[in-house]
Structures are given as C-alpha cells and as structure tokens.
Amino acid sequence: MGIWLLRRLGQVVPTLLILSFLIFGLQQLMPGDPALVLAGEERGNPEVLAQIRAELLLDRPLWEQYLHWLSRVVQGDFGFSWRIRMPVGELILEKLPVTFQLGAMAFVIAVVIGVPMGILSAVRRDRPADWMANGVALFGISVPNFWLGIMLMLLFSVELGWLPPSGYVPLTEDFWQSVATTIMPAFVLGTGVAAVLMRHTRAAMLHALSQDYVRTARAKGLRERVVVWKHALRNALIPVVTLGTIEFGRLLSGAVLTEHIFSIPGFGKLIVDAVFNRDYPVVQGVVLATALIFVLLSLVADILYMAINPRLRRA
C-alpha cells in the first residue's frame, strides 16, 4: 500500500500543473478587457489603460504571464486582487471556512436522506417504498438548484418567516443564527448529492443482498434486521463511503449558484464577483485552490477504499 500511495502522490503534481495551465488558458477566453474595468471613468484615456496593462503585465505575451503567475503560486503567492486590493491567499483563507461549513452541512443532509432511503429502497424492492425513494431521488437530480433555492426562500422566509432569506453569520459569532442562515442553501446543495447517494446505496445493497453470505445468514435463522444491518450493509457501504468523499469535494466546488442566490460570502460568490469584474488573480486562485481540494479529496477516497477493502490491500 505504501508504494501505491507514493505513486498516487506523484500523480498529484502533474495533475495540478495541467489544471493550472487549463485555468490560466481558458480564462483568456473570457470576453472583455480588465484594464477597461479597472480604469473606470478614465477608460477613454489611452495612457491610463497602457499604464494599467503594464502594471498588471497584461502587455506581456501569454506564456510569460503564465510562467510569472505559476512561479509565484509555487511559492504560495496567489497575487493581489485587482479590485479588492488584498492578497488572494488571504481572500481564500477568509472564504474557505464559509464554503466548508456550507458543504459540511449539505453533506450531512445528503447522508441522512440518501443512505437510509437507499437501504429502504433495496430492502423493499418493487414496493411502494422503493417507488417513493426513486421518485425523491429523481426529484433531487432533476430540480435546478436556483429554482429550489428561490422556492425555499418564498416559503420559509417570505410566507412563514422562519428563516432569513439570505446573508451569513459566522459560527464564532452566533451558532444558531449561523445555522439558520445556512440551512436552506445547505438543503439545496444536499438534495442533489442525496439523490446520488441513494441510487448508489440502493445498487450496492441489492448486490450485497444477492450474495451467498447473505443467503447463508438467512439460512442460519438470523433475523432479517441483523442480516441487513450487520452483514449486507457493512459490505454495501464500501463504494458509498468513497463516493461520498468525492461528492463532498463536488459540494465545495459546485456551490457557485447557491452561494450567489443566498448571498453566502464563500468561494462561489467570490468567484462570480471576480468574473464579472475581470479580477483574474482571484479567479485563478480560487479555481486552483478548489481543484487542489478536489484532487486531495479524491486521493482520500482512494485511501479509504484501500483501508476498508482488505482485498485491495493484498493486491
């Protein structure tokens, strides 16, 4: 396992290098000139525009801009935000806990909904409970996040007045108010992941319940509850655990629209504002940091799969 882990760690560096090239290259396809945005009322002055482009190295060839940015990133320097005028690294450290809290809450909601429904659907296959669980999963996959978010705001904020419609309060300031401001966006994010977990849990449980060791357990006279929870579920959850790790990374990287709708000051809102303002260093830094988190979580998923599957450890 040690050699395998070293090999996987060795793949992280070239993966991030390719991602950095794609992030920088694709960003150049964005329409508009950041110098015009930064110039403001002086956008008609060629001298001001030339000075801004020179300060930001926008007058250099693209390969030179990329190498300059990459050399600083390797040293842990993501540059300065052109609009906010503060280091991008500080912005990332400031917004990461917000997105992490939102993603963690969404993941808990997804697990609480998706895994039990998947188990119930497999145990009650081709029965009303199975049909209901599949219908809920189809709803979670099909409904757009922005529509569900707006509907939840109309119901719980406008009509019932139970929850604030938007905004964010840090956990360190007021725990319950922080939960109140993030529970709706967390539910919006969690429904899609819950549907994925439900479908995979159902498939894994159906496979486990058809195995010989389950039939043997039933033949010995064990209760059905013991057969399901102790024998089938323990083996069925192996792929679900690793899938959940990857889905958690997707939650951290896919909250752009949800954070923007609910005005949550996390990675999503930060990158949307940066794109609209042509703040290239922020876009590059946030996307690269998100990619790094996702790559590391994928590595964690592989390690978990190796840890809980003895057959792979012996391979």
Backbone bond lengths (Angstrom), bond angles and torsions (degrees), N, CA, C in turn:
res aa  C-N    CA-C-N  psi(-1)  N-CA   C-N-CA  omega(-1)  CA-C   N-CA-C  phi
1 M - - - 1.467 - - 1.519 110.97 -
2 G 1.359 116.83 -32.73 1.460 120.03 -179.74 1.517 112.29 -62.61
3 I 1.350 116.55 -42.49 1.475 120.15 178.65 1.519 110.18 -65.04
4 W 1.331 115.84 -41.58 1.473 119.52 178.63 1.526 110.98 -61.22
5 L 1.340 116.63 -41.53 1.461 120.39 -179.00 1.528 110.98 -65.81
6 L 1.333 117.06 -41.34 1.466 119.90 177.45 1.526 110.76 -63.29
7 R 1.320 116.54 -38.44 1.464 120.09 178.48 1.524 111.02 -64.49
8 R 1.344 116.42 -41.57 1.462 119.71 179.17 1.529 111.13 -67.92
9 L 1.322 117.31 -38.67 1.462 119.77 176.64 1.518 110.89 -63.94
10 G 1.330 116.68 -35.62 1.463 120.06 177.61 1.513 112.68 -66.23
11 Q 1.324 117.66 -23.97 1.465 120.64 178.96 1.522 112.52 -80.35
12 V 1.339 116.95 -16.88 1.467 120.44 -177.27 1.529 110.74 -66.73
13 V 1.352 117.06 -42.40 1.470 120.59 -175.57 1.524 111.85 -62.85
14 P 1.352 120.06 -53.50 1.468 117.93 177.92 1.521 113.76 -62.97
15 T 1.340 116.30 -31.17 1.467 118.96 177.48 1.520 110.94 -63.45
16 L 1.327 116.68 -45.99 1.461 120.30 178.98 1.528 111.11 -66.91
17 L 1.334 117.72 -33.59 1.462 120.41 178.51 1.528 110.67 -65.21
18 I 1.326 116.13 -44.04 1.470 119.99 177.51 1.527 110.32 -64.35
19 L 1.336 116.75 -41.24 1.459 120.16 178.60 1.525 111.64 -62.90
20 S 1.337 116.54 -39.93 1.470 119.33 179.30 1.527 110.73 -62.90
21 F 1.339 116.49 -39.15 1.469 120.22 178.74 1.529 110.78 -65.71
22 L 1.335 116.34 -42.35 1.464 119.90 179.60 1.528 111.07 -66.87
23 I 1.333 116.24 -41.99 1.471 119.80 179.85 1.521 110.66 -60.69
24 F 1.322 116.59 -46.81 1.461 119.95 -178.88 1.528 110.82 -68.43
25 G 1.341 116.85 -42.62 1.459 119.69 -176.50 1.511 113.50 -68.25
26 L 1.336 117.02 -45.92 1.458 120.23 -178.33 1.525 111.64 -67.05
27 Q 1.326 115.90 -29.15 1.459 118.70 179.30 1.528 111.48 -64.81
28 Q 1.325 116.75 -29.44 1.464 119.64 179.80 1.523 112.48 -67.38
29 L 1.346 116.26 -15.83 1.465 119.84 178.02 1.516 112.85 -81.25
30 M 1.328 116.42 -8.47 1.462 119.62 178.39 1.519 110.05 -64.13
31 P 1.337 117.90 133.14 1.459 119.88 179.78 1.524 111.42 -71.20
32 G 1.327 115.21 155.17 1.457 119.91 176.46 1.518 112.44 100.05
33 D 1.309 114.70 161.75 1.459 123.24 -178.98 1.523 108.32 -115.67
34 P 1.344 118.53 117.53 1.470 119.11 -179.98 1.518 113.13 -61.52
35 A 1.321 117.25 -27.03 1.466 119.88 178.59 1.521 110.91 -63.63
36 L 1.337 117.15 -37.25 1.457 120.65 178.70 1.531 110.98 -66.34
37 V 1.343 116.06 -37.96 1.464 119.89 179.10 1.520 110.70 -66.85
38 L 1.333 116.39 -42.92 1.462 120.69 -177.12 1.520 112.58 -74.13
39 A 1.329 116.36 -26.37 1.469 119.40 -177.69 1.523 112.00 -71.02
40 G 1.332 116.38 -28.39 1.463 119.26 178.97 1.523 112.02 64.46
41 E 1.322 117.02 -124.54 1.463 121.29 -178.27 1.520 112.44 -70.79
42 E 1.338 116.99 -14.61 1.471 120.79 -179.78 1.523 112.14 -94.32
43 R 1.335 116.78 16.52 1.456 118.69 -175.87 1.531 112.76 -65.80
44 G 1.303 116.88 -17.69 1.458 119.29 177.88 1.522 113.42 -86.66
45 N 1.322 118.22 -2.85 1.462 122.76 -178.74 1.529 109.25 -94.81
46 P 1.344 117.95 111.30 1.470 120.15 -177.98 1.528 113.01 -61.86
47 E 1.323 117.48 -33.27 1.466 119.79 -179.12 1.527 110.98 -66.79
48 V 1.318 117.13 -41.10 1.467 120.89 178.30 1.525 110.09 -64.49
49 L 1.333 116.51 -44.05 1.463 119.79 179.34 1.532 111.41 -62.38
50 A 1.343 115.73 -41.38 1.470 119.53 179.19 1.531 110.96 -64.74
51 Q 1.328 116.68 -39.03 1.464 120.21 179.43 1.532 111.01 -65.79
52 I 1.339 117.46 -41.93 1.464 121.23 178.91 1.520 110.36 -63.53
53 R 1.342 116.56 -44.29 1.469 119.51 -179.56 1.526 111.18 -64.19
54 A 1.316 117.16 -35.48 1.462 120.44 179.17 1.525 110.68 -69.67
55 E 1.354 117.48 -40.89 1.456 120.57 -179.75 1.527 112.05 -66.48
56 L 1.323 115.78 -34.80 1.464 120.17 -177.66 1.522 112.73 -95.09
57 L 1.327 117.32 5.84 1.474 123.53 179.81 1.522 112.76 64.08
58 L 1.329 116.86 21.20 1.457 119.82 179.83 1.521 112.71 -74.15
59 D 1.336 116.47 -12.31 1.452 120.05 178.22 1.524 111.68 -90.87
60 R 1.330 117.39 1.29 1.462 121.99 178.86 1.529 110.04 -89.76
61 P 1.333 118.19 160.61 1.477 120.48 174.04 1.525 110.86 -60.93
62 L 1.335 115.85 153.65 1.459 120.15 -176.59 1.523 112.57 -61.14
63 W 1.341 117.60 -38.83 1.453 119.49 -178.89 1.531 110.81 -65.04
64 E 1.322 116.25 -34.29 1.459 119.57 178.65 1.532 110.47 -71.41
65 Q 1.336 116.48 -40.12 1.469 119.53 176.12 1.523 110.79 -61.23
66 Y 1.334 116.81 -41.61 1.465 120.94 -178.97 1.527 111.53 -64.66
67 L 1.329 117.21 -47.06 1.459 120.57 -179.19 1.530 111.42 -64.22
68 H 1.328 116.38 -37.16 1.465 119.68 178.18 1.519 110.20 -65.25
69 W 1.326 116.71 -44.31 1.470 120.37 179.30 1.520 111.03 -65.79
70 L 1.351 116.86 -43.58 1.461 120.37 -177.58 1.520 111.37 -65.58
71 S 1.321 117.19 -39.29 1.464 120.03 -179.72 1.530 111.13 -62.95
72 R 1.318 117.05 -34.08 1.463 120.39 178.23 1.528 111.20 -76.30
73 V 1.331 116.60 -36.79 1.458 120.09 179.74 1.528 110.37 -63.91
74 V 1.314 116.79 -40.37 1.467 120.75 179.13 1.524 110.48 -58.61
75 Q 1.330 116.66 -31.63 1.462 121.20 179.29 1.529 112.73 -87.42
76 G 1.339 116.40 4.38 1.459 120.47 179.69 1.514 114.04 86.23
77 D 1.328 117.48 12.55 1.462 122.18 -179.34 1.523 108.86 -108.92
78 F 1.344 116.46 108.76 1.459 121.00 -179.44 1.524 112.47 -89.80
79 G 1.319 117.04 6.41 1.453 120.52 178.98 1.509 112.97 88.87
80 F 1.331 115.30 -171.88 1.469 122.69 -179.56 1.522 110.07 -111.46
81 S 1.324 114.40 144.56 1.461 119.40 173.89 1.524 108.82 -69.55
82 W 1.316 117.00 129.26 1.464 120.83 -179.71 1.520 111.45 -69.52
83 R 1.333 117.17 -29.77 1.460 120.31 -175.77 1.523 112.12 -93.27
84 I 1.351 117.06 -47.41 1.463 120.96 -175.63 1.522 111.85 -83.33
85 R 1.342 116.85 -21.00 1.463 122.02 179.34 1.524 112.19 62.34
86 M 1.335 115.63 48.58 1.455 120.37 173.12 1.527 108.33 -146.67
87 P 1.331 118.72 157.60 1.467 120.36 -176.83 1.533 111.94 -58.89
88 V 1.329 115.27 138.61 1.460 120.28 179.83 1.526 110.05 -64.97
89 G 1.329 117.26 -35.27 1.458 119.88 178.30 1.517 112.45 -59.84
90 E 1.342 117.14 -39.42 1.463 120.39 177.47 1.525 111.00 -67.03
91 L 1.328 116.86 -38.13 1.462 120.07 177.00 1.525 110.82 -62.23
92 I 1.339 116.06 -42.41 1.467 120.01 179.85 1.526 110.64 -63.11
93 L 1.321 117.22 -45.76 1.467 120.96 179.59 1.528 111.68 -65.65
94 E 1.321 116.62 -27.98 1.462 120.41 179.21 1.521 111.71 -77.21
95 K 1.342 116.96 -38.11 1.463 120.39 -175.25 1.522 113.15 -90.37
96 L 1.350 117.47 -22.96 1.463 119.89 -176.24 1.524 112.90 -59.19
97 P 1.355 121.10 -44.47 1.468 119.18 179.12 1.528 113.37 -60.53
98 V 1.337 117.00 -32.59 1.463 120.30 179.25 1.522 110.18 -65.71
99 T 1.346 115.92 -49.68 1.458 120.11 179.49 1.522 111.08 -65.37
100 F 1.337 117.08 -37.05 1.462 120.36 179.65 1.524 110.54 -64.89
101 Q 1.335 117.45 -41.83 1.460 120.15 177.76 1.521 110.84 -62.24
102 L 1.323 116.43 -45.82 1.457 120.57 179.98 1.527 110.75 -62.79
103 G 1.346 116.68 -43.92 1.455 120.11 179.73 1.516 112.41 -66.03
104 A 1.347 116.95 -39.13 1.467 120.14 179.58 1.522 111.05 -65.20
105 M 1.343 117.58 -42.53 1.458 120.59 178.03 1.522 110.82 -64.39
106 A 1.329 116.63 -42.16 1.463 120.38 179.08 1.526 110.64 -63.75
107 F 1.326 116.55 -37.86 1.468 120.12 -179.35 1.526 110.91 -67.76
108 V 1.329 116.56 -41.04 1.465 119.80 177.68 1.527 110.12 -61.60
109 I 1.332 116.82 -44.33 1.464 120.87 177.85 1.528 110.54 -60.90
110 A 1.328 116.75 -41.90 1.459 120.99 -179.72 1.525 111.89 -63.52
111 V 1.333 116.53 -42.50 1.467 120.42 -179.77 1.525 110.75 -67.97
112 V 1.330 116.61 -43.40 1.467 120.84 -178.20 1.535 110.82 -63.57
113 I 1.324 116.98 -34.65 1.471 120.33 -179.77 1.522 111.30 -87.61
114 G 1.324 117.32 -48.43 1.455 121.34 -169.15 1.512 115.44 -72.72
115 V 1.343 117.63 -46.64 1.471 119.85 -175.39 1.528 112.36 -66.98
116 P 1.342 119.95 -50.56 1.475 118.03 177.49 1.525 113.47 -60.25
117 M 1.336 116.60 -37.68 1.465 118.63 178.82 1.518 111.00 -66.04
118 G 1.338 117.39 -37.64 1.461 120.30 177.33 1.511 112.04 -64.27
119 I 1.342 116.61 -41.12 1.462 120.73 177.92 1.526 110.35 -64.33
120 L 1.342 115.96 -47.29 1.466 120.60 179.79 1.522 111.38 -60.81
121 S 1.321 116.76 -40.87 1.455 121.12 -179.41 1.519 111.84 -64.42
122 A 1.332 116.85 -38.24 1.464 120.24 -179.73 1.524 111.17 -73.02
123 V 1.337 117.08 -42.22 1.466 120.86 -178.96 1.525 110.81 -67.74
124 R 1.339 116.21 -37.05 1.470 121.35 -179.87 1.524 111.07 -103.61
125 R 1.298 116.74 44.74 1.462 121.34 -175.64 1.538 111.61 -57.99
126 D 1.359 114.01 136.45 1.467 122.66 178.53 1.533 112.51 61.34
127 R 1.327 115.97 27.72 1.462 121.41 175.04 1.527 108.44 -119.63
128 P 1.326 117.52 170.96 1.474 119.17 -179.04 1.527 114.14 -53.42
129 A 1.336 118.25 -36.70 1.462 120.25 179.01 1.532 110.84 -63.42
130 D 1.330 116.06 -37.81 1.469 120.76 178.17 1.521 110.44 -66.78
131 W 1.312 117.64 -43.04 1.464 121.27 179.05 1.531 110.99 -64.03
132 M 1.333 115.59 -41.33 1.462 119.35 -179.79 1.537 110.43 -64.59
133 A 1.332 117.03 -44.71 1.461 120.84 -179.20 1.522 111.18 -63.03
134 N 1.320 117.11 -40.78 1.459 119.81 178.24 1.521 111.39 -67.96
135 G 1.326 116.93 -34.54 1.458 119.89 176.28 1.520 111.98 -65.24
136 V 1.333 116.25 -42.67 1.464 119.92 177.49 1.521 110.45 -63.59
137 A 1.342 117.33 -41.05 1.459 120.64 178.79 1.530 110.98 -63.73
138 L 1.320 116.63 -41.30 1.466 120.02 177.63 1.521 111.09 -62.84
139 F 1.333 116.60 -38.75 1.464 120.77 176.82 1.517 110.71 -62.63
140 G 1.335 117.16 -45.53 1.456 120.58 -178.21 1.511 113.24 -63.58
141 I 1.336 116.67 -35.21 1.458 120.16 -179.92 1.524 111.68 -77.05
142 S 1.332 116.95 -35.29 1.465 121.48 -170.25 1.522 114.35 -85.53
143 V 1.330 117.65 -34.73 1.469 120.33 -172.48 1.524 110.20 -74.32
144 P 1.333 118.36 126.98 1.473 120.54 177.56 1.521 111.55 -65.55
145 N 1.314 116.20 144.17 1.459 120.97 -178.27 1.533 112.34 -61.49
146 F 1.342 116.10 -40.57 1.464 118.21 -175.55 1.526 110.71 -66.80
147 W 1.341 117.44 -36.74 1.476 120.14 179.40 1.519 110.34 -68.99
148 L 1.335 117.06 -45.55 1.455 120.61 179.95 1.527 110.77 -62.70
149 G 1.331 116.68 -39.03 1.459 119.85 178.47 1.520 112.29 -62.81
150 I 1.322 116.43 -43.02 1.470 120.37 179.37 1.530 110.71 -65.33
151 M 1.340 116.70 -41.51 1.465 120.04 179.26 1.528 111.55 -63.94
152 L 1.333 117.20 -39.88 1.463 120.41 178.62 1.534 110.72 -65.82
153 M 1.315 116.68 -39.11 1.471 119.53 177.81 1.523 110.91 -64.08
154 L 1.333 116.69 -42.44 1.461 119.76 178.78 1.528 111.51 -62.16
155 L 1.336 116.54 -39.40 1.463 120.09 -176.63 1.533 112.33 -77.13
156 F 1.336 116.39 -57.49 1.465 120.27 -170.56 1.522 113.73 -85.59
157 S 1.327 118.13 -20.46 1.468 119.79 -179.36 1.524 112.08 -103.42
158 V 1.340 116.10 -48.29 1.467 119.75 -175.54 1.522 111.00 -81.52
159 E 1.337 117.31 -51.29 1.465 120.26 -174.90 1.527 112.50 -78.83
160 L 1.328 117.49 -50.41 1.464 120.66 -174.70 1.522 112.94 -93.32
161 G 1.326 117.76 -26.53 1.455 121.61 179.83 1.520 114.27 67.72
162 W 1.342 117.17 25.84 1.462 120.81 -177.78 1.526 112.66 -81.79
163 L 1.316 117.26 -34.77 1.460 121.25 -172.53 1.521 110.28 -128.37
164 P 1.326 118.06 150.14 1.469 120.12 175.08 1.525 109.97 -67.74
165 P 1.338 117.79 141.07 1.469 119.88 -175.92 1.514 113.87 -70.72
166 S 1.321 118.24 -26.90 1.463 120.61 -177.39 1.522 108.97 -160.39
167 G 1.332 114.90 -179.05 1.457 120.12 179.21 1.514 111.38 97.44
168 Y 1.328 115.33 176.91 1.459 120.65 -178.19 1.520 109.77 -152.06
169 V 1.316 115.83 137.73 1.464 123.14 174.76 1.523 107.46 -121.89
170 P 1.336 118.77 124.57 1.476 120.44 -179.16 1.520 112.24 -61.48
171 L 1.318 115.98 150.88 1.459 120.90 178.63 1.522 111.97 -60.47
172 T 1.322 115.85 -33.26 1.463 119.89 -177.23 1.533 112.52 -70.15
173 E 1.332 117.05 -21.30 1.463 120.35 -179.42 1.525 111.90 -87.97
174 D 1.323 116.88 -50.31 1.464 121.08 -178.34 1.528 107.36 -153.75
175 F 1.331 116.44 107.75 1.466 120.60 -173.55 1.524 111.48 -60.48
176 W 1.328 117.50 -52.93 1.458 120.39 -174.48 1.530 112.03 -69.38
177 Q 1.322 117.28 -35.97 1.462 118.87 176.31 1.517 110.81 -67.59
178 S 1.339 116.81 -34.56 1.456 120.34 175.98 1.524 111.22 -64.02
179 V 1.327 115.87 -42.37 1.471 119.59 176.88 1.523 110.42 -64.12
180 A 1.330 117.21 -39.85 1.464 120.92 -179.37 1.524 111.77 -63.50
181 T 1.330 117.37 -36.07 1.471 119.97 -178.06 1.525 112.55 -80.11
182 T 1.326 117.72 -16.39 1.474 119.42 -176.34 1.518 113.76 -113.40
183 I 1.327 119.06 -6.57 1.453 120.13 -175.15 1.528 111.64 -68.13
184 M 1.332 118.40 -39.39 1.467 120.02 179.67 1.531 112.11 -68.07
185 P 1.341 119.68 -50.61 1.466 117.89 176.62 1.525 112.58 -62.77
186 A 1.340 117.82 -32.03 1.464 119.89 177.19 1.523 110.63 -65.96
187 F 1.340 117.18 -39.75 1.462 120.02 178.03 1.527 111.09 -66.04
188 V 1.331 115.97 -39.65 1.474 119.76 178.35 1.525 110.27 -59.99
189 L 1.330 117.12 -45.62 1.460 120.69 179.27 1.525 111.63 -69.85
190 G 1.334 116.32 -37.15 1.457 119.85 -174.36 1.513 114.55 -72.17
191 T 1.323 118.23 -25.13 1.469 119.86 -176.67 1.528 111.59 -63.86
192 G 1.328 117.01 -42.88 1.461 119.59 179.56 1.520 112.03 -64.37
193 V 1.331 117.33 -43.59 1.466 120.97 178.71 1.525 110.77 -68.05
194 A 1.337 117.08 -36.46 1.461 120.27 177.44 1.521 111.08 -59.90
195 A 1.326 116.68 -39.40 1.464 120.47 178.60 1.528 110.96 -63.66
196 V 1.328 116.54 -42.42 1.467 120.25 178.87 1.521 111.03 -64.90
197 L 1.344 116.67 -45.37 1.459 120.23 179.32 1.523 111.38 -63.80
198 M 1.332 116.02 -37.13 1.461 119.37 179.89 1.524 110.67 -62.83
199 R 1.322 116.53 -46.82 1.463 119.91 -177.97 1.534 111.69 -64.29
200 H 1.322 116.79 -41.91 1.467 119.79 -179.69 1.522 111.50 -71.27
201 T 1.340 117.34 -37.76 1.465 120.01 177.35 1.523 110.27 -64.23
202 R 1.313 116.35 -42.18 1.466 120.64 178.89 1.521 110.91 -60.73
203 A 1.333 116.90 -48.16 1.466 120.45 -179.20 1.527 111.16 -63.25
204 A 1.348 116.80 -42.44 1.464 120.17 -179.58 1.530 110.95 -66.72
205 M 1.325 117.35 -39.44 1.457 120.53 179.11 1.529 111.51 -67.74
206 L 1.320 117.71 -40.72 1.464 120.46 177.32 1.523 110.83 -61.00
207 H 1.324 116.15 -39.93 1.472 120.19 177.82 1.526 110.57 -65.86
208 A 1.341 116.79 -44.03 1.463 120.32 -178.67 1.523 111.50 -66.00
209 L 1.329 117.03 -40.37 1.462 120.41 -178.33 1.519 113.13 -67.74
210 S 1.326 116.86 -17.13 1.470 119.97 179.23 1.520 112.83 -93.81
211 Q 1.332 117.74 2.20 1.453 121.05 -176.92 1.530 111.69 -81.33
212 D 1.339 114.65 161.42 1.465 121.08 -176.87 1.525 111.93 -64.86
213 Y 1.340 117.16 -37.77 1.469 118.38 -177.08 1.525 111.69 -66.06
214 V 1.328 118.01 -27.43 1.468 120.67 176.29 1.526 109.71 -73.76
215 R 1.319 116.46 -41.93 1.467 119.11 177.41 1.529 110.71 -63.41
216 T 1.343 116.25 -36.66 1.458 119.81 177.89 1.525 110.90 -65.56
217 A 1.332 116.29 -42.18 1.468 120.36 178.96 1.518 110.95 -61.94
218 R 1.315 116.81 -39.89 1.463 119.88 178.12 1.528 110.90 -68.37
219 A 1.347 116.11 -37.86 1.467 119.88 -179.63 1.523 111.44 -65.53
220 K 1.343 116.46 -27.15 1.467 120.01 178.34 1.524 112.46 -77.05
221 G 1.318 116.08 -6.19 1.454 119.26 176.95 1.514 114.40 92.26
222 L 1.324 117.91 13.76 1.467 119.78 178.84 1.530 110.22 -68.08
223 R 1.314 115.23 149.78 1.460 119.22 176.99 1.519 110.60 -64.38
224 E 1.334 115.11 149.47 1.463 119.60 -178.32 1.524 111.19 -61.38
225 R 1.321 117.16 -35.17 1.463 120.00 178.51 1.524 111.28 -62.83
226 V 1.325 117.47 -40.19 1.468 121.48 178.12 1.523 110.38 -67.73
227 V 1.316 116.61 -41.04 1.466 120.64 179.31 1.526 110.94 -60.97
228 V 1.330 115.50 -44.81 1.466 119.95 -177.00 1.519 111.76 -70.25
229 W 1.330 116.76 -50.82 1.463 120.20 -170.87 1.526 113.37 -81.35
230 K 1.327 117.44 -34.29 1.462 119.28 -174.78 1.514 112.90 -93.54
231 H 1.319 117.63 -36.12 1.462 120.31 -174.34 1.532 112.40 -100.77
232 A 1.321 117.09 -53.91 1.472 119.39 -175.41 1.523 112.20 -73.53
233 L 1.341 116.50 -46.71 1.465 119.53 -173.23 1.520 112.61 -64.33
234 R 1.330 118.08 -39.46 1.465 121.03 -177.48 1.526 111.34 -59.62
235 N 1.311 117.41 -36.30 1.462 120.53 179.14 1.523 111.88 -84.82
236 A 1.326 116.64 -31.65 1.463 119.78 -178.73 1.520 112.39 -69.82
237 L 1.336 117.13 -28.99 1.456 120.11 -175.45 1.532 113.31 -79.16
238 I 1.321 118.47 -6.09 1.471 119.81 -179.53 1.532 111.20 -59.12
239 P 1.342 120.22 -53.81 1.467 118.60 177.76 1.520 113.26 -70.33
240 V 1.340 117.26 -26.97 1.465 120.44 -179.18 1.526 110.62 -68.53
241 V 1.332 117.47 -38.58 1.462 121.26 179.33 1.522 111.02 -61.83
242 T 1.324 116.23 -45.90 1.467 118.91 -179.72 1.530 110.84 -69.30
243 L 1.320 116.87 -37.38 1.466 119.51 176.73 1.518 110.40 -63.35
244 G 1.335 116.89 -39.69 1.460 120.25 179.93 1.515 112.52 -61.61
245 T 1.329 117.28 -36.18 1.463 120.40 177.47 1.520 111.27 -62.86
246 I 1.316 116.00 -43.76 1.467 120.05 178.67 1.522 110.82 -66.91
247 E 1.323 116.92 -40.02 1.467 120.51 179.55 1.528 111.37 -65.58
248 F 1.335 116.73 -32.56 1.462 119.22 176.00 1.525 110.37 -64.03
249 G 1.332 116.66 -40.01 1.469 119.56 174.49 1.513 111.99 -62.93
250 R 1.329 116.49 -36.61 1.462 119.66 178.00 1.523 111.01 -66.80
251 L 1.322 116.74 -34.13 1.462 120.10 176.87 1.525 110.70 -63.78
252 L 1.326 117.22 -41.76 1.464 120.23 -179.46 1.519 111.58 -67.63
253 S 1.325 116.61 -30.93 1.465 119.17 -175.82 1.529 113.16 -98.02
254 G 1.333 117.80 -10.64 1.461 119.40 -174.26 1.511 114.92 -114.93
255 A 1.331 117.15 24.62 1.467 120.28 -176.44 1.524 112.27 -97.72
256 V 1.322 117.46 20.75 1.467 120.88 -172.74 1.523 111.43 -61.54
257 L 1.338 117.20 -56.79 1.468 120.60 -176.92 1.528 111.43 -65.88
258 T 1.333 116.21 -41.18 1.462 119.81 -177.57 1.523 111.22 -63.84
259 E 1.333 117.39 -45.53 1.457 120.44 179.03 1.520 110.92 -64.36
260 H 1.318 116.55 -35.93 1.462 119.41 -179.66 1.531 110.65 -69.23
261 I 1.334 117.71 -40.04 1.465 121.35 -179.08 1.526 110.72 -65.35
262 F 1.331 116.73 -43.75 1.459 120.85 -175.91 1.534 112.66 -93.26
263 S 1.313 117.80 7.00 1.473 122.66 179.20 1.533 111.67 55.05
264 I 1.323 115.71 43.49 1.460 121.42 176.20 1.537 107.24 -87.87
265 P 1.325 119.07 121.34 1.469 121.06 -174.55 1.530 113.40 -79.43
266 G 1.334 116.22 59.98 1.449 121.16 179.10 1.514 111.94 -108.38
267 F 1.328 116.36 -158.95 1.459 121.64 -179.43 1.523 111.86 -59.38
268 G 1.340 116.69 -40.88 1.454 120.13 -175.64 1.508 112.86 -61.80
269 K 1.322 116.71 -51.77 1.469 120.26 -179.91 1.523 110.69 -65.55
270 L 1.328 116.45 -37.32 1.461 120.14 179.82 1.518 111.24 -60.87
271 I 1.324 117.22 -44.37 1.461 119.49 -176.16 1.529 111.10 -75.02
272 V 1.339 117.78 -32.78 1.471 119.48 176.64 1.527 109.91 -63.70
273 D 1.334 116.74 -47.28 1.463 120.07 178.03 1.528 111.09 -61.70
274 A 1.329 116.79 -38.41 1.467 120.10 -179.67 1.525 111.55 -66.90
275 V 1.318 117.05 -38.06 1.466 120.00 178.58 1.522 110.63 -65.72
276 F 1.331 117.09 -44.29 1.457 120.40 -179.39 1.530 111.82 -64.45
277 N 1.333 116.98 -31.02 1.458 121.34 -178.18 1.528 112.87 -97.96
278 R 1.338 116.91 8.11 1.472 121.98 179.90 1.533 111.07 54.79
279 D 1.324 116.18 38.34 1.462 121.65 179.81 1.525 107.82 -87.87
280 Y 1.339 116.42 79.87 1.455 122.12 -172.79 1.525 114.35 -56.73
281 P 1.333 120.78 -45.58 1.470 119.23 -179.08 1.521 113.39 -58.50
282 V 1.329 117.64 -37.12 1.464 120.42 179.42 1.523 110.07 -69.03
283 V 1.328 117.06 -44.45 1.461 120.61 178.90 1.523 110.20 -59.29
284 Q 1.323 116.46 -48.51 1.456 120.79 -179.37 1.523 111.58 -62.28
285 G 1.333 117.27 -45.43 1.454 120.62 -177.46 1.514 113.04 -65.42
286 V 1.339 117.01 -45.10 1.460 120.73 -177.76 1.527 110.88 -67.79
287 V 1.327 117.42 -44.33 1.460 120.00 -179.67 1.525 110.60 -64.92
288 L 1.322 117.26 -41.40 1.468 120.04 179.15 1.524 110.87 -66.42
289 A 1.331 118.09 -41.08 1.463 120.99 177.92 1.529 110.76 -63.93
290 T 1.331 116.90 -40.49 1.457 120.67 177.82 1.521 111.05 -64.79
291 A 1.346 115.84 -41.79 1.461 119.74 177.77 1.521 111.35 -62.75
292 L 1.338 116.86 -39.40 1.458 120.91 178.07 1.521 110.93 -62.89
293 I 1.330 117.12 -43.72 1.467 120.70 178.31 1.523 110.62 -61.21
294 F 1.331 116.03 -42.98 1.466 119.92 -178.47 1.525 111.11 -66.14
295 V 1.340 117.24 -41.45 1.466 120.69 178.48 1.525 110.78 -63.34
296 L 1.333 116.80 -42.60 1.467 120.24 -179.93 1.530 111.06 -66.96
297 L 1.336 117.34 -38.47 1.466 119.73 177.93 1.525 111.12 -68.24
298 S 1.328 117.12 -33.86 1.466 119.84 174.71 1.525 110.40 -63.73
299 L 1.330 115.90 -38.68 1.461 120.46 176.28 1.530 110.46 -64.94
300 V 1.323 116.72 -41.56 1.471 120.77 176.98 1.532 110.25 -61.75
301 A 1.341 117.20 -39.53 1.464 120.73 178.37 1.520 110.89 -61.43
302 D 1.327 116.70 -42.52 1.466 120.15 178.08 1.527 111.06 -63.89
303 I 1.336 116.67 -41.05 1.464 120.74 -179.93 1.533 110.47 -65.31
304 L 1.334 116.61 -42.22 1.463 120.34 178.61 1.523 110.69 -62.33
305 Y 1.321 116.16 -40.99 1.459 119.55 -179.82 1.526 110.36 -63.52
306 M 1.336 115.46 -40.85 1.464 119.66 177.12 1.529 110.83 -65.84
307 A 1.326 117.06 -37.97 1.462 120.89 -175.64 1.522 112.42 -70.28
308 I 1.347 116.64 -37.34 1.460 119.02 -174.90 1.521 113.08 -96.93
309 N 1.343 117.27 -3.42 1.459 121.16 177.75 1.529 109.12 -115.65
310 P 1.333 119.35 96.86 1.464 121.89 -176.16 1.523 113.89 -58.58
311 R 1.333 117.63 -30.96 1.457 119.78 -178.35 1.516 111.87 -63.53
312 L 1.335 117.85 -36.36 1.456 120.43 178.11 1.536 111.86 -71.69
313 R 1.332 116.82 -30.87 1.477 119.07 178.97 1.523 110.89 -66.74
314 R 1.327 116.32 -30.31 1.458 119.38 179.65 1.510 113.02 -84.32
315 A 1.375 116.15 -11.04 1.473 119.33 -176.93 1.520 110.32 -74.35
